[in-house]
């Protein structure tokens, strides 16, 4: 007797079949139960006949009809589709044994381990062994290939039944015996796939015979599944035979295998469409956020570029306060939006790469580079606007100072010229005596001296008016009118003075005897009087300074002026002594003076009054200069305070930027640990925000004090703002890079050890610690990981890991070729920046070592749903896919225009190609 117990322990493929090892040791004791044996005989016989009918024969008695081995070999040829060795036609026992052995050899060649089943037992008609052999054949050819979600055959078949019957009431499939006794499970399987054959709602759980017969009859009549069981046998048995039920149910599975393939295809399409829908939502979110940010920048830049001039310093300071409010309130949220936009863009690109989708290309003008350009233009406009405001404040301060000075000098000049034209046009010399004429002539000479002394003031007034025009003073028209009036009057005074002098000189020939003392008095009193007026004007002069050196210069000039006062007092006493001498001579000679000095209107009293007034102004000037010195000392303190804080903040920002650079290169621990550490580090940086706010407050004090320079620090507020924003953006980008690495690792199945290996290799060749590799460094890094383009086919299969690369490199001794390296650089550096980031490096390695869905796979899935047609209908999509994804496909699929097109046909091929960026969707 041939014993197969020890033979064929290995399958024809070289390895054991786990499921067959589990099921081969079938429970022969169960065959001792007559009810079960009866069920198995009927079921196995019906199953064999369902296949033997294809060869034009059948069996009546399962243990008798297989004894000669002929129908057994025929059955195996039908169900396997293969040819067995030619059977022996003799009637002797040896011929039958040889035929049965050929059948058993064929079964063993398919990886089936036959336990204690020999050809002699089959030839002898051993019912137990014959049923065991048929059950082994059923397991191998009808059940073994059933697999749902990588389960074993029996578990897969049970899972399939559970899923198909899950929506039906009163059906709970937990096994292959008592779960089928009431017949509802059989009816549910048929109704799930062919609802037109079964009225499920009319079935009753308490009527199992009717239910079972209904299912068996419908299956036999409409599904070509032979009736393998009797309803009465199942109902009247406490526990129906599991093998009989499994055999019968497997026939349903194979009958509906087409629907199962459609479900699998639908699941694949659902998965692909879900990824696509999520990506499209992220694209829409990016487009909206980018549009909103660009629109805000577009609206803000014209406001920052507006150079409408104001008339007063207060109006410009109001603009400055509006600009500070923009910096404190309106801009910070937009900085966050810009950072979030970059993070969203990087995350989206990572997801697209991981799902084998083309990179996201934002709408024209909404690229991250476009936003950075617009942001750069915004910051340029901010800087220009702030500089313009400060410049305008300085200009308006200068204008107000000049305007005040102009009106002050004009008022003094107009006061001096008041009545001068009338004096010069009078004809008093025509009725005067000789002495009076001489007096008039001398007086006129003194006036000419006075007129010449005032020439400098007129020129100053004209110069101030010209400067006000050049600085675009808002009330320049009134200034020009007043200046023109003064100049015209001055020219007229010159003409009148010249005319009167000629008249007096003509009369002088007739008149003599001029009082020399009066004349001397007049000549000395006039310039001294002008000097005092000039001194009082200087003592009242407004001043504006910006630092201690400038106020010290004014104090020094004032001290020098005070040193000249003793000499000036001597001149005043000398002038007064001339008038005293006149009085003395008059008294001594009994001369009665008939009036004042005929040569000048400047009296000794007026000189004394002006002198006293000028002396009173000196301490006032001292006080004003001292107050300004105190103010400049206070401003210097503000400079030092700001500089101390600015130097600390600047050093902090620089140190943190360098530390972030080191962290991004020297990351240790798992990616989750790195992410946690980076977020804690981000919180540490954000806790420094009060120091930034304190610096902003110090800077506001500086600006309010109109301080425009600071010798104590090289930092400006603008530089520190930019550095702080760059620090926040850098830590956010570093966090995003780690998050994308986690996403890549989880999506691609990359182990932590692989990531460590990639990071170590990348850092080793990143000699300058810049976070990026140049082309030669990147090429060396790939070679260190064993990447070899000469064996490109194996690499691109999607299954090759880094150890495979290294082994291949060692075995071949080859290196990266120029064409392959150019292809790789096109992937990792599409913008030709000349460097490769770590994220691009990780994306490339993960893409090269994993498998993803392709457009061809999606097309094949759609073809299954379409019943092998080149098009699909909306009805088929709605039947096989969830509602939202079915409508998603219908809305995007173009009408099918092939020669076999029917009304409502949709083109699923171009749609699938578009999903992977190979054409327009």
Secondary structure, DSSP 4 states (H G I P E B T S, - for coil): ----SSS--S-TTSS--HHHHHHHS--GGGGGSHHHHHHHHHHHHHHHHHHHGGGT---SSHHHHTTTSHHHHHHHHHHH--PPPPPP---SHHHHHHHHHHHHHHHHHTT----S--HHHHHTT-HHHHHHHHHHHHIIIIITT--STT--HHHHHHHHHHHHHTTSTT----SSSGGGTTSHHHHHHHHHH-TTT--GGG--TT-HHHHHHHHHHHHHHHS-----S-HHHHHTSSS--HHHHHHHHHHHHHHTHHHHHHHHHHHHHHHHHHHHHHHHHHHHHHHHHHHHHHHHHHHHHHHHH--PPPSSHHHHHHHHHHHHHIIIIIHHHHHHHHHHHHHHHHHHHHHHHHTTPPPP-PPTT-SHHHHHHHHHHHHHHHHHHHHHHHHHHHHHHHHHHHHHHHHHHHHHHHHHHTTHHHHHH--GGGS--HHHHHHHHHHHHHHHHHHHHHHHHHHHHHHHHHHHHHTT-TTHHHHHHHHHHHHHHHHHHHHHHHHHHHHHHHHHTT-----HHHHHHHHHHHHHHHHHHHHHHHHH-----SSHHHHHHHHHHHHHHHHTHHHHHHHHHHHHHHHHHHHHHHHHTT----SS-TT-S--HHHHHHHHHHHHHHHHHHHHHHHHHHHHHHHHHHHHHHHHHHHHHHHHHHHHHHHHHHHHHHS--S-HHHHHHHHHHHHHHHHTTHHHHHHHHHHHHHHHHTT----TT-S--HHHHHHHHHHHHHHHHHHHHHHHHHHHHHHHHT--HHHHHHHHHHHHHH-TT--SEEEHHHHHHHHHHTT--GGGHHHHHTS---HHHHHHHHHHH-----HHHHHHHHHHH-TT--SEEEHHHHHHHHHHHTS----HHHHHHHHHHHTTS-SSEEHHHHHHHS-HHHHHHHHHHPEEP-STT--TTEEEHHHHHHHHTTSS--
